[in-house]
Amino acid sequence: DTQEERASFDPSAADAADEVQDMKEPYEAFMALNPPEDYAEAHEEMQDGCEAMLDYIDAATGGEGAEDVSEMLQTVVDHFAEAATLIAQLDAA
């Protein structure tokens, strides 16, 4: 969803700041969750991914170059993949 919203983002629109905040909202809400103790490490990894996503959103909506935002997005993917691995290990236990 974030990628679709970013693709249609118009920085000159009157509500551009609101659109950016709307893109950030689900990540901020997730970071505020208090996970069960067993999932704390996975949640921390997801929080790192969410922080990276917030940075990505700022850069992508602020006109950063494609290579820069592509690298930032890869950081997000890496954090989320690591968190998924941790969750899978917990679920398998």
C-alpha positions, 0 to 999 in steps of 0.5 A, spaced: 500 500 500 505 504 501 508 503 494 502 505 491 501 511 495 508 513 494 507 512 486 501 517 486 504 522 491 504 529 488 508 533 493 505 540 490 498 538 492 495 542 498 494 536 502 501 533 501 503 533 508 497 529 510 498 524 505 505 523 508 503 522 515 497 517 512 503 513 509 507 513 516 501 512 521 500 504 520 508 504 522 508 508 527 502 505 530 505 498 530 511 501 533 507 503 539 505 496 540 507 492 546 508 485 544 508 478 548 515 477 551 517 471 547 516 476 541 520 482 543 526 481 539 522 480 533 518 486 535 524 490 535 526 488 528 520 490 526 520 496 529 527 497 526 524 496 519 518 501 521 523 506 522 527 505 516 520 505 512 519 512 515 526 514 513 524 511 506 517 515 506 520 521 507 526 520 502 521 518 497 516 523 498 522 529 498 524 527 491 530 523 493 534 519 487 531 512 485 538 509 487 537 512 494 530 510 496 531 503 493 537 502 498 533 505 503 527 500 501 532 494 501 534 496 508 526 495 510 525 489 507 531 486 510 529 488 517 522 485 515 525 479 513 529 478 519 523 479 523 519 474 519 524 469 520 524 470 528 517 469 528 517 463 524 522 460 529 518 462 535 511 459 532 515 452 530 517 452 537 
